[in-house]
Amino acid sequence: MTASFPRAEVVIDLSAIRHNVALLASRAPSAQTMAVVKADGYGHGALEVARAAVEGGATWLGTCSLGEALALRRAGIGVRLFSWLDTPEADFAPAVAEDIDVAVSSLDELARVVDGARRARDFSGLNAICRVHLKIDTGLSRNGCPPAEWPALVKAAAAAKPLIEVVAIWSHLACADEPGHPSIDAQAKRFDEAYDIARAAGLNPMRHIANSAAVLTRPDLHFDLVRPGIAIYGLNPVPTEDDLRPAMTFRSSVVLTKRIPSGESVSYGHSWTAERDTTLALVPVGYADGVPRSLSGRMDVWLAGKRRPVVGRVCMDQLIVDCGDDEPSIGSEVILFGKDGPTAREWADKLGTIDYEIVTSMYRPRVHRTYLEAGS
Ligand SMILES: *Cc1c(COP(=O)(O)O)cnc(C)c1O
């Protein structure tokens, strides 16, 4: 194959996103689906993923920051948007004006949201209401309101009508990717208790707690809304097999091949030496493009119909593949990870991390992003 590719390219298959969202929605038939597109859609492009996710059946989109949500709204995304973590400087008035649901974890945050709603009334009219999802910390000990402060938060939120409307209570799981972990049931129990307290305070909120892993393994925790992230990108957080399709492929192409005799060494530091005459293929991607240097000597690529080892050090801009007695043609496609090639998960396992980190780190100025089936 001799197509011309950019030096380094991530190809995002939007049909995979649609497929994955539809699959996840079908696993949680009683709930609505919020596709999580924070961090620029886990490195896949927030707006393109958002559109594909909506086509796949998502009726909500989740972002971390208000800025991410506002960018989607201003680009014409019409579904419910929810954003959950900002700095104390964040201004909630635009969230109200642009119809974005926000998270509240403390009385202090509640006061800032109420203030935003009040100011939004000044420019968008008396009906401006801030839709709030109160977050209970059920055991992740990250954001969220500790149980001891929950009754006061619930009461204050209920009293802030009609400037704010509590539409949901929600939480986040610590160990959902380890099905059977006792913390999951413990968190579920605290979530139930928090719900009872909210009901007793006169609220009638939706509930949501399930990330991808819980969508796939804990139907009892689907409640009204599920919040899958990683699985919509086709990466499975739990060991169970599933029909998820990875959306991201990282690829490059062969720019040079050469024959070297047995005994010649390769790349900086001469960490690899040919044990027989062999053909090397030069690929113009390196650690500046997202190929971790620590994978030097322990990664494969997919090239000319099979997996082949990267030999010697990964450089800033290039790496070298041992092709034995094969001679791939110049311009041959090289898959670093994704469709047909090694998986992002394989990289993550070798690096002692998770595939979330691999794909989110692919947003780089030198790496082209291309969409398959964009706009369809
Ligand atoms: C990132 C995130 C999710 C999605 O988690 P996945 O493990 O990617 O499915 C859901 N909810 C919150 C609050 C998050 O921060």
The ligand as an SDF file (V2000), in Angstrom:
LIG
                    3D

 15 15  0  0  0  0  0  0  0  0999 V2000
  -14.1320   10.4750   33.5050 C   0  0  0  0  0  0  0  0  0  0  0  0
  -15.3860   10.3240   34.2290 C   0  0  0  0  0  0  0  0  0  0  0  0
  -16.3640    9.3940   33.8200 C   0  0  0  0  0  0  0  0  0  0  0  0
  -16.1020    8.3660   32.7460 C   0  0  0  0  0  0  0  0  0  0  0  0
  -15.2920    7.3530   33.2920 O   0  0  0  0  0  0  0  0  0  0  0  0
  -14.8210    6.1000   32.3910 P   0  0  0  0  0  0  0  0  0  0  0  0
  -14.0660    5.2500   33.3290 O   0  0  0  0  0  0  0  0  0  0  0  0
  -13.9570    6.6850   31.3300 O   0  0  0  0  0  0  0  0  0  0  0  0
  -16.0410    5.4730   31.8610 O   0  0  0  0  0  0  0  0  0  0  0  0
  -17.5820    9.4010   34.4530 C   0  0  0  0  0  0  0  0  0  0  0  0
  -17.8370   10.2660   35.4550 N   0  0  0  0  0  0  0  0  0  0  0  0
  -16.9130   11.1440   35.9030 C   0  0  0  0  0  0  0  0  0  0  0  0
  -17.2390   12.0580   37.0270 C   0  0  0  0  0  0  0  0  0  0  0  0
  -15.6590   11.2040   35.3250 C   0  0  0  0  0  0  0  0  0  0  0  0
  -14.7540   12.0680   35.7780 O   0  0  0  0  0  0  0  0  0  0  0  0
  1  2  1  0
  2  3  1  0
  2 14  2  0
  3  4  1  0
  3 10  2  0
  4  5  1  0
  5  6  1  0
  6  7  2  0
  6  8  1  0
  6  9  1  0
 10 11  1  0
 11 12  2  0
 12 13  1  0
 12 14  1  0
 14 15  1  0
M  END
$$$$
